[in-house]
Amino acid sequence: MKEREIAIDWKGPFSLDQIIDAMDNGGQSPTWEGEDYGLYQIYGGHELYGKGTLLYVGQTTEQTFSQRFKEHKNWLEDDLNGKEVEIYLGRIYDPKKHSPEDNWESWKRDVEIAEKIIIHRYSPSYNGKSLSKEPTSEKIRLIHMGQRGRLRDRDIVPKRYHER
């Protein structure tokens, strides 16, 4: 089985308000080729692990980062008791394989797989129910570029998942 790569360009850190106020470029119908979709990491204080802990990894393919974080706002403010939150946004785009021709399905699939791999590799506290799911049986290497937070520069799917 051939290994494939998914490159993620990370930017940040951003505050919750910065994302809600500015990360809303969803593009125009019918192709929705805006840039404010993809992956995100949320860092903050944790009771056991302290400041700057990776708390949650998520993805948004159907709504912009701004729209998604409006939904996260209450739990981030309530659960973290106003402690400082830092958010990193990750964008995936490969013009050789991602396009509106397949209704962005190959892009959506790459975003979903990347999210699963990151959750599996880093076990963020607030992603508990996602940890039991195997990320993928494919051989995939994630390349983390830019401001990637505390992620390594590369992650691969553990060998035990693609040797079945």
Buried (B, 14 or more C-beta within 10 A) or exposed (E): EEEEEBBBBBBBBBEBEBBBEEBBEBBEEEEBBEBBBBBBBBBBBBEEEEEBBBBBBBBBBEBBBBBBBBEBEEEBEEEBEEEEBBBBBBBBBEEEEBBEEEEBEBBBBBBBBBBBBBBBBBEBBBBEEBEEEEBBEBBBBBEBEBBBBEBEEEBBBEEEBBEE
